Amino acid sequence: MYNKLLGELKVINKENREIACINLYAGENKIGRSSKDKTGELIVSDDAFLSREHFMIIVTEDEKKRIRFYLQDNNSRNGTFLKDNKKNIRKKLNIHDYLELSDNDVILGGETCFIIKKNSEDSEFTDIERNTKISG
């Protein structure tokens, strides 16, 4: 499980354009203005409202060997929000929140939108997912 690619995080900027795709592996995946991926490249560098290490996605295996994804805010200045497009609600994470993520959940940090995609046989994003608005 540890070196296997377990999911992706699509990064959508405030102009609603996909600017990056972050690979998610087992353990802590820190996301922010100065976070670096496995190749050492900056993840998101053009969002002044995103903290250096804004939030973290933790990928673990439960007792039944199922892969689980969790979201945790890293005490960011502007907060981390989890948006549920089905219910059209947005929840701001508190510092100690540890929320389980579902496939296609939308995370808002700064002026950037992140869409989680767990690895599965069908890993393509739909047009609805690509056109998820940052506001609201």
Secondary structure, 3 states (H helix, E strand, C coil): CCCCCCEEEEEECCCCCEEEEEEECCEEEEECCCCECCCCCECCCCCCCCCCCCEEEEEEECCCCCEEEEEEECCCCCCEEEEECCCCEEEECCCCCCEECCCCCEEEECCEEEEEEECCCCCCCCHHHHCCCCCC
